[in-house]
Amino acid sequence: MKIQLLREPGIFPSKEVLKDVLGEIYDVLEILEARITQSEFALTLDWRYYNDCKSWLCKVQYKKKTVFWLSVWDGFFQTTFFFLERHLEGIVALDISEQIKEDFCQMKPVGRLIPMVIKINNQEQLTGLLKVVEFKKNLK
């Protein structure tokens, strides 16, 4: 069973804390953060402790639009996007792994939103993730 980390409300997920809990995977998170905060994506990251899930989550935004949520787990970090049914066609057309598409199709909606969860534990996975980021950022 996978264990979500960063559960202590008093311990902010600083660079040092993230490096300590993620180990080698921290380098992948650092690459992702560097890419998405540059002018190409211009996203901002906002770490907050959420009482409902009793953990620290990072809300990644473009202006006021939430692009995805990031959480830290034992052995990987996870990104969660939320889409509407009308976005399904565009997602199917994306040049991303079939596994991501299959997992997405099997997700149960949360209200009107369908979650897309992508678990990242190596740098090669960032290519597909960045395509989803770009798609979500450009949705109207």
NORHUWO-V37639 format. One record per helix or strand. SS is the DSSP state (2 for helix, 1 for strand). FROM is the first residue (numbers start at 0). LEN is the number of residues. If there is no record, write none. Layout:
BEGIN
SS,FROM,LEN
SS,FROM,LEN
END
This chain:
BEGIN
1,3,1
2,14,23
1,43,7
1,54,8
1,64,9
1,75,8
2,84,9
2,97,8
1,109,1
1,112,8
2,122,15
END
